[in-house]
Amino acid sequence: MHISQAFATRSPEGSEGPDAGRMRARRPARGRAAAALTAAVAFALVLTGCGGGGNSAPKSAGSAADADRVEPLAAPPAPKLPVTVDSADGAKVTIDSTDRIVPLTGSLSEIVFTLGFGKQVVARDITATFEQAEKLPVVTRAHDVSAESVLSLKPTIVLADTTTGPAEAIDQIRDAGIPLLVVEPAKELADVGRRIDSVAEALGVPSAGAELKERTESRIAAVQKSIPDHADGEKPRVAFLYLRGSASVYLLGGAESGASSLLEAAGAVDAGKESGLDKDFTAITSEALAKAAPDAILVMSKGLASVDGMDGLVKIPGIAETPAGMDRRVVSIDDGVLLNYGPRTDRVLTEIVEQLYAKGGTGQ
């Protein structure tokens, strides 16, 4: 496992962080915010050796408290196969069986299980952290795919995205004759439906995909309708920080961090993006934080734990001087779901809204 060029020059998904991405030289790197973040997660894992209340949104079916589980569709899938679909890397892939499925990212696993194919999934990537998948064998070493482990399970279809790697492992799986579909990664709310459609089509259940997409999008819309009015007319400014304390990784998210779409959907302003950070991440400095001036800070739960919670967070230079630091105002979301942009996105949005407006719509 290695750190990406994007992180080396600028800066970071995860699930253990938000979803499994890997930046690879032969695959597009720019604009892959989720992949960049996973690269930082992977880097931190190498170094460390581990991988609200108030005026809130309604609980979605499968509430935020149940975010470690997925909620499959009620009707069992009835695939119509074979199907031939276009892969994001230019290949055409024909799938004639869904008996043994291997999704190679946590967000793809989430979609497959939610479509009702959980019993056919025979392995997981390390970033598939939800409860139904936890007993499956892991076919990644850190965040790199082990082609040998995948092939030993005799899959009938493998699902990846353009950040999955290394490239040699993808080629080895394809060269063995296994149908392997590459899907574009998710970077914002608008990608949720597209990803569901792509996976459902490949599994021969486009109607189930349409049902799941409608369910997911309607739940997201319901959460947004519950957002309280801002008493002072000002939207809260929220900075997304990526933290891995043991690895001394402290990053401020910008326009391509992957969090902007969620924050904006929650009625907030992405403080990093608004302050002029047009890339994915930059190292946290007192100057950058002062310019961002966040009212609240969004973090992944493991990242917050890695700096010893709120008490440790405010010790990072510049944070204590921000409005968020002075108010000790943090929104903490589980690493395994924050940036997945999958069927559980409504739960993520619910948690953000509940924590951000915990004192009732003022953003204070």
N, C-alpha and C positions, 0 to 999 in steps of 0.2 A: 504494500500500500504506500502511496506517495502523495504529497501535497500537489495540488493542481497548479498549473502556470497562472491561472486566474488569481488564486489566492496569493501566490508568491509576489505578484506584481500589484495587486489591489487588495484583495482579500478573499467568504463562504457561501444542504437539507439534512435533514437527518431523520431517522426514526428508530434507530435510537434517535436520531434527530429526524426531522420532518420528512424526509423520505430519501430513499436510497439513491443517490446519484453518484456517478463517478465521472470525473472529467478525463477524457482520453484524447490524445493528440489527433487521432483520425476522425473524431466526432466533433461537431460544432461546439465551441466552448462559449463564445460570446452570447450574452442574452440568456444563459442558462443559470438563472439565479439559484434555483434549487440545487443544481449540481455543484455550484460554487460553495454553497453552504455545507453540503455533505463533505466536500473536500476538507473543509476546516474541521468538521466533526471527525472525519477519519484521521486527520493530523493530530487532533487532540487525543483521540483514542490511542494512537501510537505512543504518544508521550506519557499518557496516564495509565495505559494498560487496561482500560475499561471502556469500555464503551460509555372577595367580594360580596353580595346580598343585595338588598335594597330594591329599587325600582328597576326590575330586571326583565329580560326576555322570557317568554314561556319555555318550559322544558320541552324539547323536541321529543318525538317518540323515540325512546332510547335517549335518556337525558345526558347532559354533560357529565354527570357523575358516573355514567356507564361508558365513558369514552375508551376504555380498554377492550370493549367488545364491539363487533359489528352486528348489524341488524339485517339478516337476509330477507329477501322478498318472500312473501307468504307462499306463493305457488312454486313448486319445484320446476327447474328448467327442463325444457324438451328441445334439445338442439336439433337443428336441421342442417345436416352436414352431407357432403363436404362443402366447404366454402373457400374461396380464394380472395385474399385481401391484400391491400397495398401496405407494405411496411415502410416506416418513416425513413429507412436508410436506402430506399429505392428498390428493394426486392419485392417480388410477388410471392406470397406464402399461401400454400394450400393446406387446410386443416381438415382431417377426416375423422378425428377422434378427440374427445375431451376427457378420456378415461384417466389420464395421468397428467396433471397440469403443474408446471413449475413457474410461478411468477417471481421475477428477479428484483422487484422493489416492493417496499412495504405498501405503497399506495396502490400498486397493481394488485397485490394480494387482497387488499381491502375491497377493491371492486369485484374481484373474482368471487370472494366469499359472499359478498352482499348480493351478487346475482344468483346465489344459491348453489355454487359449485364447490363448497368447502370440502365435501367428502372426496372429491376428485383431486384435490391439491395434495401433492406428495412431498413437497419441500417448501422451504421459505428462505428468503433473504434475511439477514440479521436485522433489517429495519422493519420487518413485520412483527410488531410487538403486541398486537391485540390478542386477547385471551384464546380465541378459537384456533389460532395458528401456533401457539407457543410450544406445543409438543412435537411439531414437525421438525424433521432434520434440517439443519442449516447448511446451505450449499455455498456459503461465502466464507472467505477467510478475511477477517476484518470487514472491509467493504468490497473486496475483489471476489468475483465469481470463480468458483472452482469448477472448470469444465468436467473434470473427472467425476466429481461428486454429482453433478447434474446428470451426466450420462449413465452413471451407475443405477439411477432410479428409473431408467427407461421411460422418459417422459414422451407423451404423444403431442404435447405443445409446450413451448417455452415462451413466456412473455417478458420482454425487457423494454427499457426506454433508451433514448439516445445517449444517456449518460452512463449506462451500464457498461462495465468493463472488467478486466482489460479486453481490448479488441481481439487478442489472440484466443481468449476463452469463447467469445461469441462466434468467431470463425470455426473453432474446433467443434462446437455444438452443431453448427450448421453443416459442417463437412461430414458429420456423422449421419446426416439425413434427417435430423429432427426439425420439424417446422418451428421456426423461431420468428416471432413478430416483434418488431421494434415500434414503440409508440412514442410520440413526442411528449416530453415531460410537461408537467403542469407548473405554471408560474402565477396564475391568478384565477379569480372566480370564474371567469369566462371559459376556462379550460376544463371545468368539472364535467360538463355535459359531453364535450368532445371525447374526453378520455373514456367515459362510460360507454359511449357509442362504439368506439374503436374496439374495446375489449369484448363487448357484447356481440358485435358483428363477427369477430374472430371465433367466438365460442358457439356461434350458430344460433344465438338467441336475441336478435335485434329488437323484438317486441318487449322482452324483459328489460333490455337496455333502455328502451323508451320509457317504460314504467319507472325504472329506477331513476332515470334522469328527471322525470317529472316530479317524483317524490322528493328528490334531493333539492331541486330548484324551488319547489313550493315551500319546503321547510326553511330554506335560506330566506326566502321572501317574507315568511312569517316572522322570523327573528328580526329582520330589518324593520318591519312595521312596529315592533315593540320598543324600538329605541326611543328613549325619552327626549323631549325637547331640551335644548340647551338654554338654561335660564338666562344667561348673559348674552345669548346669541352667538357665542364663540364656540367653535368645535374644539374639543380637547386635542392637544398636540401630544402624540405618542411616539416615542423613539423605540425602535426594535434593536435590542442589543443581543449579540451572540457572544456567550461567555463560556470559557472552559478554564476555570481558575488554575487547576493543577498544571495546565500547559501554558499558562499566561497568555491565553488568547482572549482578547477583549476587543470586540468589533461593533461598530455602529452601522446599522443598515441604511442603505440609500434606496434609490428608485427601483433598483433591480434585485432587492433583497428577497423578494417573494412575499413580504408581509404587507406591502402597500395596499394591495387589493382588499385584504381582510380588514385592515384598519379603516380604509375608506368606507367599506360596507358597514362597519360598525359606527359610522357617523363621526369618525375621528380624522385627524390630519396626520399623515406620516411625517413626523418632525424631521427625520433625516432627509427624506426626499424634498420636503419643503425648504430646507436650508441650503439646497443646491447640490446635494450628493446624488449625482446622476448614474453612478455605477451600482454595484451590489453592496460591498462593505468597505469600510475604511477603519483603520485603527482608531480606537477611542482616544481623544485628546480633550483637554480642558477647553481648548478653543472651539473644537467641533461641537462639543456638548453645549457650550454657551450659545453658539449660533443656532443650534437646534432648539434649545430652550424647552424641553419636553415637560408637559404637565404630568405625564405618566410614562412608565417604562414597560415595554413588553419583552418578556424573556421566556425561554424554555425552562421547564421546571428543573431539569438536571443541571442546566447552566447556572440557575440561581443557587442550587445546592452546592455547586462546585466552588462558589465564592463564599460559602458559609452564610447563605441567606441574605436578608435585608441588611443586617449589620455589616456583612462583608461587602455588599454591593456599594454602599455609600462610602467605602474606603477607596474605591477605584477613583483615581484623580479626576475631578470635575463633576462627578455625579452628585455629591452632597450639595453643590452650589446650584443645581438646577431646581426648578419648581418641583419636579418629581422627587428628587432626592430630599429636599427640605420637607416635603409632605410624606415621604416614605411610601410613595404610591406606585405599586408594581402590579402588573397583570402577568400572571404566570400560567403557562399552558403546557400540557404534556408534550414532550419531545416527539412522541410517536404519531401525533396527529396535526400539529400546528400548521405545517405547510404542505400537507398531503393533497389538498384540494380534491377530495374524493367524496364518497357518500356520507362521511361523518362531518363534513364542513359546517353543517348547520350547528352541530354540537360545539365546534370550535368557536364559531361566531357567537353562540349563546354565552359561552364562558367569558369571552372578551367583553361582551356587552354587560354581563352581570358584574364583572369585576371593575370595569371602567366606570360604570355609573352606580357603584355600590351605595353612594350617599344620595342618589335620587336625581339624576338628570342635570345637575349643574356642572358636571365634569370637575368638581372640586374635591 
